[in-house]
Amino acid sequence: MRLAVLMAGPYRGNSEIVKRHIQIIGNHDTYVSCFEHYKYDWIRSSWPIKRIFTTPNINFKETNWSKFRNDNAGQSGFWQFWNIKNVINNIEKDYDFYIKSRSDLVFNSGFFTDEMINQLKPNTFYCPELKFDGMTWEYDYSLNDQLFIGDVNVMRVVSNFVTKYYNKYRHGLNEATPYVGSNETSLRTYLNENGIPIIGIHAISYSKNHNGCTVPSGISQIFQLETI
């Protein structure tokens, strides 16, 4: 079974995070996409990166996404998936499954065992049941986009999310309820529309350490914004 790890955006980790990530997830081919000014941080890191792709510049104000989500949280979500789109579009397509991860996830327990990997099904989106704040996500309308696994078709759908989801009316400007207006609920809707089922992974536990910040961006109000 051939697996690849995908990461995107600025580097936020440290050597201990890298060590734990490899212990839990495995030492697989790793691909990164980021803007040019973040490349040096990734190169200096101890991640076993096979290739770094340069995320293309774009004017956020000219995107359909900006017509629905242009506050700090919305812009941060756009840049997250714009980077993810580029790494997905450039990776080799001959892996069995792809693991989208983050450089600030601190794995506490669990392993991606051969038994678990061998049970993965095609055209299915897998993500841990617990997020880094220890909370579960609501199965009926959300998911966990911090860490997820899928085959090439699932990743193709995820890649299209940032440019195609808001090609039609979805909700009011910066509307935020438990059911609309977040990355998780929107991606869940888009996966449903494309016939991709979502399955929770039980045996993985992790926290977050983003240069000392351990809480979600919605609480810390620290968002990754770009001026490209």
C-alpha positions in Angstrom: 0.0 0.0 0.0 1.6 3.3 -1.1 0.8 6.3 1.1 1.8 10.0 0.8 1.5 12.8 3.3 0.3 16.2 2.2 1.0 19.5 4.0 0.3 23.0 3.0 0.9 26.6 4.1 3.5 28.0 6.5 5.7 25.7 8.7 4.5 25.7 12.3 6.3 22.8 13.9 9.4 21.6 15.7 11.6 18.6 15.8 9.6 16.8 18.5 6.4 17.2 16.5 8.1 15.8 13.4 9.4 12.8 15.4 5.9 12.0 16.9 4.3 12.4 13.5 6.6 9.9 11.9 6.1 7.5 14.8 2.2 7.7 14.6 1.6 8.3 10.9 4.6 6.6 9.4 7.6 7.8 7.4 5.9 8.3 4.0 6.7 10.4 1.0 5.8 14.0 2.1 4.7 16.8 -0.2 4.3 20.5 0.7 2.8 23.5 -1.0 3.4 27.0 0.3 4.1 30.5 -0.9 7.7 31.3 -1.8 8.4 33.2 1.4 7.6 30.2 3.6 9.8 27.7 1.7 13.0 28.4 3.7 11.2 27.4 7.0 10.2 24.1 5.5 13.6 23.5 4.1 15.2 24.1 7.5 12.7 21.8 9.2 13.5 18.2 9.8 10.5 16.9 7.8 11.4 14.2 5.3 10.0 16.2 2.4 10.1 14.7 -1.1 9.1 17.9 -2.9 7.9 21.5 -2.1 5.6 23.1 -4.6 5.1 26.9 -4.8 1.5 28.0 -4.2 0.4 30.4 -7.0 -0.5 34.0 -6.2 -4.2 35.0 -6.3 -6.2 38.1 -5.5 -8.6 37.0 -2.8 -11.0 39.8 -3.5 -11.6 38.5 -7.0 -12.6 35.0 -5.8 -16.2 33.8 -5.3 -15.2 32.7 -1.8 -14.7 36.4 -0.9 -18.4 37.1 -1.8 -19.5 34.9 1.1 -16.7 34.7 3.6 -14.4 37.7 3.8 -13.8 38.1 7.5 -10.6 36.9 9.1 -11.8 33.4 9.7 -13.1 33.2 6.1 -9.9 34.5 4.6 -7.9 32.1 6.7 -10.0 29.2 5.4 -9.5 30.3 1.8 -5.7 30.3 2.1 -5.8 27.0 3.9 -7.6 25.3 1.0 -5.8 27.3 -1.7 -2.5 25.8 -0.5 -4.1 22.3 -0.2 -5.4 22.6 -3.7 -2.0 23.2 -5.1 -0.3 20.3 -3.4 -3.1 18.0 -4.5 -2.9 19.2 -8.1 0.9 18.6 -8.3 1.5 15.3 -6.5 2.0 12.1 -8.3 -1.3 10.2 -8.7 0.0 6.6 -8.2 -0.4 6.5 -4.4 -3.2 4.3 -3.0 -4.1 6.9 -0.3 -3.1 10.4 0.7 -2.9 11.7 4.3 -3.5 15.4 4.6 -1.9 16.5 7.9 -0.5 19.7 9.6 2.9 20.6 10.9 1.5 21.8 14.3 -0.3 18.5 15.3 1.2 16.9 18.4 0.2 13.2 18.4 -0.5 11.8 21.8 -1.7 8.3 21.2 -2.7 5.8 18.6 -1.1 4.5 15.4 -1.9 4.2 11.7 -1.6 0.5 11.8 -1.3 -1.7 8.7 -4.7 -3.3 9.7 -6.4 0.1 9.7 -4.8 1.2 6.4 -5.8 -2.1 4.7 -9.4 -1.5 5.6 -9.6 1.9 3.9 -12.1 2.1 1.1 -11.8 4.1 -2.1 -13.9 7.2 -2.6 -14.3 7.7 1.2 -13.2 10.6 3.4 -11.7 9.4 6.7 -10.9 11.8 9.6 -10.3 11.4 13.4 -13.4 11.6 15.6 -11.6 13.9 18.0 -10.1 17.3 17.0 -7.1 18.8 18.6 -9.2 20.5 21.3 -10.5 17.1 22.4 -14.0 17.8 21.0 -16.0 15.6 18.6 -17.5 16.9 15.5 -21.2 16.7 14.7 -21.6 13.8 12.3 -24.8 15.0 10.5 -23.3 18.3 9.3 -19.6 18.6 10.0 -16.2 16.8 9.8 -12.6 17.1 10.9 -10.5 18.9 8.3 -7.3 19.0 10.5 -6.2 15.5 9.5 -7.9 13.4 6.8 -7.3 10.4 4.5 -8.6 9.7 1.0 -7.8 8.2 -2.4 -7.1 10.3 -5.5 -10.7 10.9 -6.2 -11.4 12.2 -2.7 -8.4 14.5 -3.0 -9.6 15.7 -6.4 -12.9 16.8 -4.8 -11.2 18.5 -1.9 -9.0 20.3 -4.4 -12.0 21.7 -6.2 -13.7 22.8 -3.0 -11.9 26.2 -2.7 -12.8 27.3 -6.3 -16.1 25.6 -7.0 -18.1 25.5 -3.7 -19.0 29.2 -3.8 -19.9 29.2 -7.5 -23.5 29.5 -6.4 -25.3 31.1 -3.4 -24.6 29.2 -0.2 -25.4 31.6 2.7 -25.3 35.3 3.7 -22.0 37.2 4.0 -20.0 35.8 6.9 -23.0 33.9 8.2 -21.9 31.6 11.0 -24.2 29.0 12.5 -23.7 25.4 13.6 -24.8 24.4 10.1 -23.2 26.9 7.6 -20.3 29.3 7.3 -17.3 27.2 8.4 -14.7 25.2 6.6 -16.0 22.0 8.2 -19.7 22.4 7.4 -19.0 23.7 3.9 -16.6 20.9 3.0 -19.0 18.4 4.4 -21.7 19.7 2.2 -19.5 19.7 -0.9 -18.4 16.1 -0.2 -22.0 15.1 0.1 -22.8 16.7 -3.2 -20.0 14.7 -4.8 -21.1 11.4 -3.3 -18.2 11.1 -0.9 -19.1 9.4 2.5 -17.4 10.5 5.7 -16.1 7.9 8.2 -14.6 8.7 11.7 -11.3 7.2 12.8 -11.4 6.1 16.5 -7.8 5.4 17.6 -6.0 8.7 17.0 -5.5 11.4 19.6 -3.6 14.7 19.1 -3.3 18.3 20.3 -2.1 21.5 18.7 1.1 23.5 19.2 1.2 26.4 16.8 4.3 28.2 18.1 2.9 28.0 21.6 -0.8 28.4 20.7 -2.7 25.3 21.6 -6.4 26.4 21.1 -8.4 26.8 17.8 -8.1 30.0 15.8 -11.7 30.8 16.6 -10.8 31.1 20.2 -7.3 32.6 19.9 -8.3 34.9 17.0 -5.0 34.2 15.5 -5.6 33.6 11.8 -3.2 32.9 8.9 -3.9 35.8 6.5 -2.1 36.6 3.3 -1.7 39.8 1.3 -0.9 38.1 -2.0 
